Amino acid sequence: MDISIIIPSYDTKELTTNCIRSIDEDGTSKLKKEVIVVDNASSDGTSETLEKLRFNNLKLTIIRNNENIGFARACNRGIRRSSGKYVLLLNSDTKVISGAIDKLVEFAESTPDAGVIGARLLNEDGSVQPSCFRLPTLFKAVSQYWLNRGNLLDKYYPKGNTPLVVEAVVGAAFLITPEGVKKVGLLDERYFMYFEDLDYCRRVKDAGLKVYYLPTAKIFHLHGASGVSLADEKSQWKRLVPSSKIYHGGVLHYLISFVIWLSQKLRK
């Protein structure tokens, strides 16, 4: 198997179905693909619907969880069951444009220092979606929020079509190379949602590998749609804060939060 595509899903039956169909309908692909859907105890019949479908150009495996175990743990369950040389973590709210997955693999094959490769994400209207990060630090927070030295902690996208080394890419379309799996391993399961992609990219860098952004590999991303059932403000906050504390550590989390809070207060 050339590539294993891991799709965590929670109450996104239609999105997940459309995502898999976009992979299956890529007539230009020469890769042997398996898709592993990890269903986090969906109540909308996701697993039952997928089991009735037939695909021509991929092998489909469905893993059913008894509860919603979060993004990182779901991805890891899929990775452990995978048999592909490459692993692609893919959000259920994506649609793959023809040739995108092959381009990710081709670039990985020719780039031995790659640990993670991110695709160019597009909004539904075809505009480019920011999907790269600079790894957050206290210095960057002070520089952005107190010294007005650019949007250092905001998502962005590099212009042009040249592959670039970046500090981090979002986990919506996240190719992990064999070297990445070997040297970094699985996602940190302490993160239920948020920061797991930043954490993995940081660990890739610490392992002596690089994170790349590949603009020629294009994938539509209906941003936020895969987590719509978890998207109310209270739920987001309850997951974002603990994840930030895990990523930064408690002291640094509160320092960065203070920098942002004070900046907002002074601007009122």
FENRAJO-V600584 format. One record per backbone hydrogen bond with DSSP energy under -1.0 kcal/mol. NH is the residue of the N-H (numbers start at 1). CO is the residue of the C=O. Records with the same first field share a line. If there is no record, write none. Layout:
BEGIN
NH: CO + CO
END
This chain:
BEGIN
2: 32
3: 32
4: 86
5: 34
6: 88
7: 36
9: 38
16: 12
17: 13
18: 14
19: 15
20: 16
21: 17
22: 18
23: 19
24: 20
25: 21
26: 23
27: 25
29: 26
34: 3
35: 59
36: 5
37: 61
38: 7
39: 63
40: 9
41: 39
49: 45
50: 46
51: 47
53: 50
59: 33
61: 35
63: 37
65: 39
71: 192
74: 70
75: 71
76: 72
77: 73
78: 74
79: 75
80: 76
81: 77
85: 1
86: 2
87: 176
88: 4
89: 174
90: 6
91: 172
95: 220
97: 218
100: 97
103: 99
104: 100
105: 101
106: 102
107: 103
108: 104
109: 105
110: 106
111: 108
114: 111
115: 210
116: 210
117: 175
118: 212
119: 173
120: 217
122: 219
123: 127
126: 123
129: 121
131: 156
132: 156
133: 168
141: 137
142: 138
143: 139
144: 140
145: 141
146: 142
147: 142
149: 143
152: 150
154: 151
156: 132
164: 213
166: 211
168: 133
170: 131
174: 89
175: 117
176: 87
177: 115
181: 177
182: 178
183: 179
184: 180
185: 180
191: 188
199: 195
200: 196
201: 197
202: 198
203: 199
204: 200
205: 201
206: 202
207: 203
208: 205
209: 204
210: 113
212: 116
213: 164
214: 118
217: 214
219: 120
220: 95
221: 122
222: 93
223: 221
225: 222
228: 225
230: 227
231: 228
236: 232
237: 233
238: 234
239: 235
240: 236
241: 237
243: 239
244: 240
245: 241
246: 242
247: 243
248: 244
249: 245
253: 249
254: 250
255: 251
256: 252
257: 253
258: 254
259: 255
260: 256
261: 257
262: 258
263: 259
264: 260
265: 261
266: 262
267: 263
END
